[in-house]
């Protein structure tokens, strides 16, 4: 069984410092609405919860490439 470590610290309202075993990241934005995450590995992510049973949407920006992922509650 792998051993994992993850800790989040709230620096300011709407700003969170996330630390895990290999990297750290800063997340800005609240629980409702868009959030932006910048990681020490260079990954940038924008995510947003959608209202109702629609799930959430996440877009990853890493250098020149861009990937979109949509996650829905129902299938």
PDB file of N, CA, C and O in Angstrom:
ATOM      1  N   UNK A   1       0.838  -1.164   0.000  1.00  0.00           N
ATOM      2  CA  UNK A   1       0.000   0.000   0.000  1.00  0.00           C
ATOM      3  C   UNK A   1       0.896   1.245   0.000  1.00  0.00           C
ATOM      4  O   UNK A   1       1.737   1.388   0.888  1.00  0.00           O
ATOM      5  N   UNK A   2       0.734   2.156  -0.984  1.00  0.00           N
ATOM      6  CA  UNK A   2       1.590   3.333  -1.032  1.00  0.00           C
ATOM      7  C   UNK A   2       1.231   4.330   0.068  1.00  0.00           C
ATOM      8  O   UNK A   2       0.075   4.456   0.471  1.00  0.00           O
ATOM      9  N   UNK A   3       2.237   5.014   0.528  1.00  0.00           N
ATOM     10  CA  UNK A   3       2.061   6.031   1.555  1.00  0.00           C
ATOM     11  C   UNK A   3       1.938   7.389   0.875  1.00  0.00           C
ATOM     12  O   UNK A   3       2.823   7.777   0.112  1.00  0.00           O
ATOM     13  N   UNK A   4       0.855   8.117   1.138  1.00  0.00           N
ATOM     14  CA  UNK A   4       0.635   9.409   0.502  1.00  0.00           C
ATOM     15  C   UNK A   4       0.661  10.514   1.548  1.00  0.00           C
ATOM     16  O   UNK A   4       0.396  10.286   2.729  1.00  0.00           O
ATOM     17  N   UNK A   5       0.989  11.721   1.082  1.00  0.00           N
ATOM     18  CA  UNK A   5       1.007  12.894   1.945  1.00  0.00           C
ATOM     19  C   UNK A   5       0.440  14.060   1.177  1.00  0.00           C
ATOM     20  O   UNK A   5       0.865  14.332   0.054  1.00  0.00           O
ATOM     21  N   UNK A   6      -0.520  14.756   1.768  1.00  0.00           N
ATOM     22  CA  UNK A   6      -1.086  15.956   1.172  1.00  0.00           C
ATOM     23  C   UNK A   6      -1.587  16.847   2.286  1.00  0.00           C
ATOM     24  O   UNK A   6      -2.283  16.396   3.196  1.00  0.00           O
ATOM     25  N   UNK A   7      -1.225  18.123   2.207  1.00  0.00           N
ATOM     26  CA  UNK A   7      -1.651  19.084   3.224  1.00  0.00           C
ATOM     27  C   UNK A   7      -1.996  20.391   2.536  1.00  0.00           C
ATOM     28  O   UNK A   7      -1.289  20.822   1.625  1.00  0.00           O
ATOM     29  N   UNK A   8      -3.083  21.025   2.967  1.00  0.00           N
ATOM     30  CA  UNK A   8      -3.517  22.303   2.431  1.00  0.00           C
ATOM     31  C   UNK A   8      -3.527  23.340   3.538  1.00  0.00           C
ATOM     32  O   UNK A   8      -3.989  23.077   4.649  1.00  0.00           O
ATOM     33  N   UNK A   9      -3.008  24.531   3.224  1.00  0.00           N
ATOM     34  CA  UNK A   9      -2.997  25.648   4.156  1.00  0.00           C
ATOM     35  C   UNK A   9      -3.724  26.813   3.522  1.00  0.00           C
ATOM     36  O   UNK A   9      -3.462  27.159   2.371  1.00  0.00           O
ATOM     37  N   UNK A  10      -4.640  27.424   4.267  1.00  0.00           N
ATOM     38  CA  UNK A  10      -5.341  28.600   3.778  1.00  0.00           C
ATOM     39  C   UNK A  10      -4.511  29.824   4.140  1.00  0.00           C
ATOM     40  O   UNK A  10      -4.383  30.163   5.316  1.00  0.00           O
ATOM     41  N   UNK A  11      -3.950  30.484   3.144  1.00  0.00           N
ATOM     42  CA  UNK A  11      -3.085  31.639   3.360  1.00  0.00           C
ATOM     43  C   UNK A  11      -3.922  32.898   3.555  1.00  0.00           C
ATOM     44  O   UNK A  11      -3.745  33.616   4.540  1.00  0.00           O
ATOM     45  N   UNK A  12      -4.814  33.162   2.640  1.00  0.00           N
ATOM     46  CA  UNK A  12      -5.748  34.291   2.664  1.00  0.00           C
ATOM     47  C   UNK A  12      -7.110  33.766   2.235  1.00  0.00           C
ATOM     48  O   UNK A  12      -7.199  32.651   1.722  1.00  0.00           O
ATOM     49  N   UNK A  13      -8.170  34.536   2.428  1.00  0.00           N
ATOM     50  CA  UNK A  13      -9.459  34.089   1.899  1.00  0.00           C
ATOM     51  C   UNK A  13      -9.383  33.944   0.374  1.00  0.00           C
ATOM     52  O   UNK A  13      -9.092  34.909  -0.332  1.00  0.00           O
ATOM     53  N   UNK A  14      -9.642  32.757  -0.115  1.00  0.00           N
ATOM     54  CA  UNK A  14      -9.599  32.484  -1.542  1.00  0.00           C
ATOM     55  C   UNK A  14      -8.235  32.058  -2.060  1.00  0.00           C
ATOM     56  O   UNK A  14      -8.089  31.830  -3.261  1.00  0.00           O
ATOM     57  N   UNK A  15      -7.219  31.940  -1.188  1.00  0.00           N
ATOM     58  CA  UNK A  15      -5.873  31.518  -1.599  1.00  0.00           C
ATOM     59  C   UNK A  15      -5.443  30.354  -0.726  1.00  0.00           C
ATOM     60  O   UNK A  15      -5.425  30.463   0.501  1.00  0.00           O
ATOM     61  N   UNK A  16      -5.094  29.226  -1.364  1.00  0.00           N
ATOM     62  CA  UNK A  16      -4.716  28.011  -0.642  1.00  0.00           C
ATOM     63  C   UNK A  16      -3.364  27.519  -1.137  1.00  0.00           C
ATOM     64  O   UNK A  16      -3.113  27.483  -2.341  1.00  0.00           O
ATOM     65  N   UNK A  17      -2.495  27.142  -0.206  1.00  0.00           N
ATOM     66  CA  UNK A  17      -1.215  26.510  -0.519  1.00  0.00           C
ATOM     67  C   UNK A  17      -1.378  25.016  -0.300  1.00  0.00           C
ATOM     68  O   UNK A  17      -1.706  24.585   0.805  1.00  0.00           O
ATOM     69  N   UNK A  18      -1.152  24.218  -1.345  1.00  0.00           N
ATOM     70  CA  UNK A  18      -1.284  22.763  -1.289  1.00  0.00           C
ATOM     71  C   UNK A  18       0.100  22.144  -1.385  1.00  0.00           C
ATOM     72  O   UNK A  18       0.873  22.491  -2.278  1.00  0.00           O
ATOM     73  N   UNK A  19       0.418  21.240  -0.483  1.00  0.00           N
ATOM     74  CA  UNK A  19       1.722  20.589  -0.472  1.00  0.00           C
ATOM     75  C   UNK A  19       1.509  19.080  -0.506  1.00  0.00           C
ATOM     76  O   UNK A  19       0.690  18.540   0.237  1.00  0.00           O
ATOM     77  N   UNK A  20       2.268  18.398  -1.392  1.00  0.00           N
ATOM     78  CA  UNK A  20       2.283  16.950  -1.367  1.00  0.00           C
ATOM     79  C   UNK A  20       3.730  16.474  -1.367  1.00  0.00           C
ATOM     80  O   UNK A  20       4.641  17.286  -1.212  1.00  0.00           O
ATOM     81  N   UNK A  21       3.953  15.207  -1.533  1.00  0.00           N
ATOM     82  CA  UNK A  21       5.289  14.644  -1.389  1.00  0.00           C
ATOM     83  C   UNK A  21       6.286  15.170  -2.421  1.00  0.00           C
ATOM     84  O   UNK A  21       7.467  15.326  -2.110  1.00  0.00           O
ATOM     85  N   UNK A  22       5.830  15.443  -3.633  1.00  0.00           N
ATOM     86  CA  UNK A  22       6.746  15.814  -4.709  1.00  0.00           C
ATOM     87  C   UNK A  22       6.663  17.255  -5.179  1.00  0.00           C
ATOM     88  O   UNK A  22       7.588  17.724  -5.843  1.00  0.00           O
ATOM     89  N   UNK A  23       5.604  17.973  -4.867  1.00  0.00           N
ATOM     90  CA  UNK A  23       5.449  19.329  -5.381  1.00  0.00           C
ATOM     91  C   UNK A  23       4.547  20.145  -4.477  1.00  0.00           C
ATOM     92  O   UNK A  23       4.042  19.649  -3.470  1.00  0.00           O
ATOM     93  N   UNK A  24       4.348  21.403  -4.847  1.00  0.00           N
ATOM     94  CA  UNK A  24       3.435  22.290  -4.141  1.00  0.00           C
ATOM     95  C   UNK A  24       2.670  23.092  -5.194  1.00  0.00           C
ATOM     96  O   UNK A  24       3.100  23.191  -6.343  1.00  0.00           O
ATOM     97  N   UNK A  25       1.544  23.659  -4.793  1.00  0.00           N
ATOM     98  CA  UNK A  25       0.753  24.471  -5.715  1.00  0.00           C
ATOM     99  C   UNK A  25       0.003  25.535  -4.940  1.00  0.00           C
ATOM    100  O   UNK A  25      -0.213  25.419  -3.734  1.00  0.00           O
ATOM    101  N   UNK A  26      -0.390  26.578  -5.663  1.00  0.00           N
ATOM    102  CA  UNK A  26      -1.188  27.667  -5.096  1.00  0.00           C
ATOM    103  C   UNK A  26      -2.495  27.718  -5.866  1.00  0.00           C
ATOM    104  O   UNK A  26      -2.499  27.768  -7.096  1.00  0.00           O
ATOM    105  N   UNK A  27      -3.598  27.706  -5.143  1.00  0.00           N
ATOM    106  CA  UNK A  27      -4.923  27.764  -5.750  1.00  0.00           C
ATOM    107  C   UNK A  27      -5.588  29.070  -5.354  1.00  0.00           C
ATOM    108  O   UNK A  27      -5.614  29.425  -4.175  1.00  0.00           O
ATOM    109  N   UNK A  28      -6.131  29.792  -6.341  1.00  0.00           N
ATOM    110  CA  UNK A  28      -6.874  31.018  -6.070  1.00  0.00           C
ATOM    111  C   UNK A  28      -8.300  30.821  -6.547  1.00  0.00           C
ATOM    112  O   UNK A  28      -8.541  30.149  -7.550  1.00  0.00           O
ATOM    113  N   UNK A  29      -9.235  31.403  -5.833  1.00  0.00           N
ATOM    114  CA  UNK A  29     -10.647  31.283  -6.170  1.00  0.00           C
ATOM    115  C   UNK A  29     -11.394  30.570  -5.067  1.00  0.00           C
ATOM    116  O   UNK A  29     -10.793  29.884  -4.241  1.00  0.00           O
ATOM    117  N   UNK A  30     -12.679  30.729  -5.055  1.00  0.00           N
ATOM    118  CA  UNK A  30     -13.491  30.138  -4.007  1.00  0.00           C
ATOM    119  C   UNK A  30     -14.046  28.786  -4.385  1.00  0.00           C
ATOM    120  O   UNK A  30     -13.691  28.215  -5.417  1.00  0.00           O
ATOM    121  N   UNK A  31     -14.925  28.282  -3.535  1.00  0.00           N
ATOM    122  CA  UNK A  31     -15.547  26.998  -3.796  1.00  0.00           C
ATOM    123  C   UNK A  31     -16.578  27.092  -4.911  1.00  0.00           C
ATOM    124  O   UNK A  31     -16.780  26.139  -5.663  1.00  0.00           O
ATOM    125  N   UNK A  32     -17.223  28.240  -5.011  1.00  0.00           N
ATOM    126  CA  UNK A  32     -18.240  28.447  -6.043  1.00  0.00           C
ATOM    127  C   UNK A  32     -17.670  29.410  -7.071  1.00  0.00           C
ATOM    128  O   UNK A  32     -17.345  30.551  -6.741  1.00  0.00           O
ATOM    129  N   UNK A  33     -17.547  28.970  -8.293  1.00  0.00           N
ATOM    130  CA  UNK A  33     -16.961  29.792  -9.342  1.00  0.00           C
ATOM    131  C   UNK A  33     -15.635  29.215  -9.803  1.00  0.00           C
ATOM    132  O   UNK A  33     -15.240  28.134  -9.368  1.00  0.00           O
ATOM    133  N   UNK A  34     -14.948  29.929 -10.679  1.00  0.00           N
ATOM    134  CA  UNK A  34     -13.703  29.395 -11.241  1.00  0.00           C
ATOM    135  C   UNK A  34     -12.545  29.413 -10.244  1.00  0.00           C
ATOM    136  O   UNK A  34     -12.451  30.299  -9.395  1.00  0.00           O
ATOM    137  N   UNK A  35     -11.661  28.409 -10.365  1.00  0.00           N
ATOM    138  CA  UNK A  35     -10.446  28.316  -9.560  1.00  0.00           C
ATOM    139  C   UNK A  35      -9.258  28.172 -10.494  1.00  0.00           C
ATOM    140  O   UNK A  35      -9.349  27.488 -11.514  1.00  0.00           O
ATOM    141  N   UNK A  36      -8.137  28.814 -10.153  1.00  0.00           N
ATOM    142  CA  UNK A  36      -6.901  28.693 -10.921  1.00  0.00           C
ATOM    143  C   UNK A  36      -5.839  28.091 -10.029  1.00  0.00           C
ATOM    144  O   UNK A  36      -5.668  28.519  -8.888  1.00  0.00           O
ATOM    145  N   UNK A  37      -5.124  27.102 -10.537  1.00  0.00           N
ATOM    146  CA  UNK A  37      -4.067  26.434  -9.786  1.00  0.00           C
ATOM    147  C   UNK A  37      -2.763  26.534 -10.556  1.00  0.00           C
ATOM    148  O   UNK A  37      -2.720  26.238 -11.750  1.00  0.00           O
ATOM    149  N   UNK A  38      -1.700  26.950  -9.878  1.00  0.00           N
ATOM    150  CA  UNK A  38      -0.352  27.018 -10.443  1.00  0.00           C
ATOM    151  C   UNK A  38       0.529  26.090  -9.620  1.00  0.00           C
ATOM    152  O   UNK A  38       0.647  26.260  -8.406  1.00  0.00           O
ATOM    153  N   UNK A  39       1.151  25.102 -10.278  1.00  0.00           N
ATOM    154  CA  UNK A  39       1.953  24.102  -9.592  1.00  0.00           C
ATOM    155  C   UNK A  39       3.440  24.383  -9.760  1.00  0.00           C
ATOM    156  O   UNK A  39       3.848  25.056 -10.706  1.00  0.00           O
ATOM    157  N   UNK A  40       4.249  23.864  -8.835  1.00  0.00           N
ATOM    158  CA  UNK A  40       5.698  24.008  -8.929  1.00  0.00           C
ATOM    159  C   UNK A  40       6.268  23.192 -10.088  1.00  0.00           C
ATOM    160  O   UNK A  40       7.408  23.425 -10.492  1.00  0.00           O
ATOM    161  N   UNK A  41       5.515  22.253 -10.625  1.00  0.00           N
ATOM    162  CA  UNK A  41       5.966  21.461 -11.765  1.00  0.00           C
ATOM    163  C   UNK A  41       5.678  22.153 -13.097  1.00  0.00           C
ATOM    164  O   UNK A  41       6.048  21.634 -14.150  1.00  0.00           O
ATOM    165  N   UNK A  42       5.024  23.315 -13.067  1.00  0.00           N
ATOM    166  CA  UNK A  42       4.716  24.055 -14.283  1.00  0.00           C
ATOM    167  C   UNK A  42       3.305  23.869 -14.790  1.00  0.00           C
ATOM    168  O   UNK A  42       2.910  24.530 -15.750  1.00  0.00           O
ATOM    169  N   UNK A  43       2.539  22.999 -14.182  1.00  0.00           N
ATOM    170  CA  UNK A  43       1.168  22.747 -14.617  1.00  0.00           C
ATOM    171  C   UNK A  43       0.257  23.881 -14.124  1.00  0.00           C
ATOM    172  O   UNK A  43       0.328  24.295 -12.968  1.00  0.00           O
ATOM    173  N   UNK A  44      -0.594  24.367 -15.027  1.00  0.00           N
ATOM    174  CA  UNK A  44      -1.596  25.373 -14.676  1.00  0.00           C
ATOM    175  C   UNK A  44      -2.968  24.802 -14.992  1.00  0.00           C
ATOM    176  O   UNK A  44      -3.190  24.278 -16.084  1.00  0.00           O
ATOM    177  N   UNK A  45      -3.888  24.902 -14.042  1.00  0.00           N
ATOM    178  CA  UNK A  45      -5.209  24.302 -14.206  1.00  0.00           C
ATOM    179  C   UNK A  45      -6.281  25.332 -13.867  1.00  0.00           C
ATOM    180  O   UNK A  45      -6.156  26.070 -12.890  1.00  0.00           O
ATOM    181  N   UNK A  46      -7.325  25.376 -14.674  1.00  0.00           N
ATOM    182  CA  UNK A  46      -8.515  26.172 -14.392  1.00  0.00           C
ATOM    183  C   UNK A  46      -9.670  25.198 -14.239  1.00  0.00           C
ATOM    184  O   UNK A  46      -9.902  24.369 -15.119  1.00  0.00           O
ATOM    185  N   UNK A  47     -10.400  25.290 -13.126  1.00  0.00           N
ATOM    186  CA  UNK A  47     -11.526  24.384 -12.906  1.00  0.00           C
ATOM    187  C   UNK A  47     -12.716  25.166 -12.380  1.00  0.00           C
ATOM    188  O   UNK A  47     -12.566  26.248 -11.812  1.00  0.00           O
ATOM    189  N   UNK A  48     -13.901  24.602 -12.580  1.00  0.00           N
ATOM    190  CA  UNK A  48     -15.127  25.277 -12.164  1.00  0.00           C
ATOM    191  C   UNK A  48     -16.216  24.247 -11.916  1.00  0.00           C
ATOM    192  O   UNK A  48     -16.417  23.340 -12.724  1.00  0.00           O
ATOM    193  N   UNK A  49     -16.919  24.386 -10.799  1.00  0.00           N
ATOM    194  CA  UNK A  49     -18.077  23.549 -10.516  1.00  0.00           C
ATOM    195  C   UNK A  49     -19.274  24.104 -11.277  1.00  0.00           C
ATOM    196  O   UNK A  49     -19.508  25.312 -11.292  1.00  0.00           O
ATOM    197  N   UNK A  50     -20.013  23.225 -11.895  1.00  0.00           N
ATOM    198  CA  UNK A  50     -21.216  23.629 -12.606  1.00  0.00           C
ATOM    199  C   UNK A  50     -22.425  23.358 -11.725  1.00  0.00           C
ATOM    200  O   UNK A  50     -22.415  22.398 -10.955  1.00  0.00           O
ATOM    201  N   UNK A  51     -23.473  24.182 -11.820  1.00  0.00           N
ATOM    202  CA  UNK A  51     -24.625  24.017 -10.929  1.00  0.00           C
ATOM    203  C   UNK A  51     -25.439  22.768 -11.251  1.00  0.00           C
ATOM    204  O   UNK A  51     -25.474  22.296 -12.388  1.00  0.00           O
ATOM    205  N   UNK A  52     -26.087  22.255 -10.221  1.00  0.00           N
ATOM    206  CA  UNK A  52     -26.982  21.121 -10.391  1.00  0.00           C
ATOM    207  C   UNK A  52     -26.262  19.814 -10.638  1.00  0.00           C
ATOM    208  O   UNK A  52     -25.159  19.601 -10.134  1.00  0.00           O
ATOM    209  N   UNK A  53     -26.879  18.938 -11.411  1.00  0.00           N
ATOM    210  CA  UNK A  53     -26.304  17.604 -11.644  1.00  0.00           C
ATOM    211  C   UNK A  53     -25.295  17.569 -12.786  1.00  0.00           C
ATOM    212  O   UNK A  53     -25.052  16.503 -13.352  1.00  0.00           O
ATOM    213  N   UNK A  54     -24.699  18.711 -13.139  1.00  0.00           N
ATOM    214  CA  UNK A  54     -23.831  18.776 -14.305  1.00  0.00           C
ATOM    215  C   UNK A  54     -22.370  18.447 -14.008  1.00  0.00           C
ATOM    216  O   UNK A  54     -21.594  18.279 -14.948  1.00  0.00           O
ATOM    217  N   UNK A  55     -21.968  18.349 -12.754  1.00  0.00           N
ATOM    218  CA  UNK A  55     -20.588  17.981 -12.435  1.00  0.00           C
ATOM    219  C   UNK A  55     -19.655  19.167 -12.429  1.00  0.00           C
ATOM    220  O   UNK A  55     -19.975  20.217 -11.872  1.00  0.00           O
ATOM    221  N   UNK A  56     -18.489  19.000 -13.055  1.00  0.00           N
ATOM    222  CA  UNK A  56     -17.494  20.061 -13.067  1.00  0.00           C
ATOM    223  C   UNK A  56     -16.679  19.999 -14.347  1.00  0.00           C
ATOM    224  O   UNK A  56     -16.719  19.009 -15.078  1.00  0.00           O
ATOM    225  N   UNK A  57     -15.941  21.065 -14.608  1.00  0.00           N
ATOM    226  CA  UNK A  57     -15.126  21.168 -15.823  1.00  0.00           C
ATOM    227  C   UNK A  57     -13.724  21.616 -15.435  1.00  0.00           C
ATOM    228  O   UNK A  57     -13.559  22.491 -14.584  1.00  0.00           O
ATOM    229  N   UNK A  58     -12.705  21.009 -16.065  1.00  0.00           N
ATOM    230  CA  UNK A  58     -11.318  21.368 -15.776  1.00  0.00           C
ATOM    231  C   UNK A  58     -10.550  21.509 -17.078  1.00  0.00           C
ATOM    232  O   UNK A  58     -10.680  20.673 -17.973  1.00  0.00           O
ATOM    233  N   UNK A  59      -9.746  22.569 -17.189  1.00  0.00           N
ATOM    234  CA  UNK A  59      -8.890  22.790 -18.340  1.00  0.00           C
ATOM    235  C   UNK A  59      -7.459  22.872 -17.847  1.00  0.00           C
ATOM    236  O   UNK A  59      -7.156  23.649 -16.941  1.00  0.00           O
ATOM    237  N   UNK A  60      -6.575  22.076 -18.435  1.00  0.00           N
ATOM    238  CA  UNK A  60      -5.169  22.074 -18.044  1.00  0.00           C
ATOM    239  C   UNK A  60      -4.352  22.822 -19.082  1.00  0.00           C
ATOM    240  O   UNK A  60      -4.518  22.602 -20.282  1.00  0.00           O
ATOM    241  N   UNK A  61      -3.475  23.700 -18.633  1.00  0.00           N
ATOM    242  CA  UNK A  61      -2.564  24.435 -19.503  1.00  0.00           C
ATOM    243  C   UNK A  61      -1.152  24.051 -19.089  1.00  0.00           C
ATOM    244  O   UNK A  61      -0.764  24.271 -17.942  1.00  0.00           O
ATOM    245  N   UNK A  62      -0.384  23.485 -20.000  1.00  0.00           N
ATOM    246  CA  UNK A  62       0.988  23.138 -19.669  1.00  0.00           C
ATOM    247  C   UNK A  62       1.865  23.487 -20.863  1.00  0.00           C
ATOM    248  O   UNK A  62       1.950  22.725 -21.825  1.00  0.00           O
ATOM    249  N   UNK A  63       2.503  24.620 -20.794  1.00  0.00           N
ATOM    250  CA  UNK A  63       3.346  25.050 -21.909  1.00  0.00           C
ATOM    251  C   UNK A  63       2.513  25.393 -23.121  1.00  0.00           C
ATOM    252  O   UNK A  63       1.663  26.282 -23.069  1.00  0.00           O
ATOM    253  N   UNK A  64       2.759  24.681 -24.229  1.00  0.00           N
ATOM    254  CA  UNK A  64       2.076  24.981 -25.486  1.00  0.00           C
ATOM    255  C   UNK A  64       0.804  24.180 -25.690  1.00  0.00           C
ATOM    256  O   UNK A  64      -0.028  24.547 -26.519  1.00  0.00           O
ATOM    257  N   UNK A  65       0.637  23.088 -24.948  1.00  0.00           N
ATOM    258  CA  UNK A  65      -0.525  22.232 -25.162  1.00  0.00           C
ATOM    259  C   UNK A  65      -1.659  22.619 -24.227  1.00  0.00           C
ATOM    260  O   UNK A  65      -1.442  23.249 -23.192  1.00  0.00           O
ATOM    261  N   UNK A  66      -2.852  22.240 -24.600  1.00  0.00           N
ATOM    262  CA  UNK A  66      -4.028  22.534 -23.790  1.00  0.00           C
ATOM    263  C   UNK A  66      -4.973  21.347 -23.878  1.00  0.00           C
ATOM    264  O   UNK A  66      -5.288  20.871 -24.969  1.00  0.00           O
ATOM    265  N   UNK A  67      -5.425  20.871 -22.717  1.00  0.00           N
ATOM    266  CA  UNK A  67      -6.343  19.738 -22.686  1.00  0.00           C
ATOM    267  C   UNK A  67      -7.600  20.145 -21.931  1.00  0.00           C
ATOM    268  O   UNK A  67      -7.539  20.847 -20.922  1.00  0.00           O
ATOM    269  N   UNK A  68      -8.728  19.697 -22.435  1.00  0.00           N
ATOM    270  CA  UNK A  68     -10.011  19.940 -21.768  1.00  0.00           C
ATOM    271  C   UNK A  68     -10.544  18.630 -21.232  1.00  0.00           C
ATOM    272  O   UNK A  68     -10.493  17.605 -21.912  1.00  0.00           O
ATOM    273  N   UNK A  69     -11.049  18.663 -20.026  1.00  0.00           N
ATOM    274  CA  UNK A  69     -11.701  17.488 -19.457  1.00  0.00           C
ATOM    275  C   UNK A  69     -13.035  17.913 -18.876  1.00  0.00           C
ATOM    276  O   UNK A  69     -13.141  18.932 -18.193  1.00  0.00           O
ATOM    277  N   UNK A  70     -14.041  17.118 -19.158  1.00  0.00           N
ATOM    278  CA  UNK A  70     -15.357  17.368 -18.584  1.00  0.00           C
ATOM    279  C   UNK A  70     -15.759  16.151 -17.780  1.00  0.00           C
ATOM    280  O   UNK A  70     -15.661  15.026 -18.270  1.00  0.00           O
ATOM    281  N   UNK A  71     -16.203  16.352 -16.576  1.00  0.00           N
ATOM    282  CA  UNK A  71     -16.634  15.252 -15.735  1.00  0.00           C
ATOM    283  C   UNK A  71     -18.097  15.501 -15.363  1.00  0.00           C
ATOM    284  O   UNK A  71     -18.456  16.567 -14.861  1.00  0.00           O
ATOM    285  N   UNK A  72     -18.901  14.526 -15.613  1.00  0.00           N
ATOM    286  CA  UNK A  72     -20.341  14.648 -15.361  1.00  0.00           C
ATOM    287  C   UNK A  72     -20.736  13.691 -14.260  1.00  0.00           C
ATOM    288  O   UNK A  72     -20.142  12.622 -14.117  1.00  0.00           O
ATOM    289  N   UNK A  73     -21.726  14.064 -13.489  1.00  0.00           N
ATOM    290  CA  UNK A  73     -22.216  13.213 -12.423  1.00  0.00           C
ATOM    291  C   UNK A  73     -22.907  11.991 -13.006  1.00  0.00           C
ATOM    292  O   UNK A  73     -22.652  10.867 -12.573  1.00  0.00           O
ATOM    293  N   UNK A  74     -23.779  12.200 -13.984  1.00  0.00           N
ATOM    294  CA  UNK A  74     -24.483  11.084 -14.619  1.00  0.00           C
ATOM    295  C   UNK A  74     -23.766  10.648 -15.891  1.00  0.00           C
ATOM    296  O   UNK A  74     -23.007  11.420 -16.477  1.00  0.00           O
ATOM    297  N   UNK A  75     -24.001   9.445 -16.304  1.00  0.00           N
ATOM    298  CA  UNK A  75     -23.345   8.949 -17.529  1.00  0.00           C
ATOM    299  C   UNK A  75     -24.342   8.697 -18.611  1.00  0.00           C
ATOM    300  O   UNK A  75     -23.971   8.279 -19.707  1.00  0.00           O
TER     301      UNK A  75
END
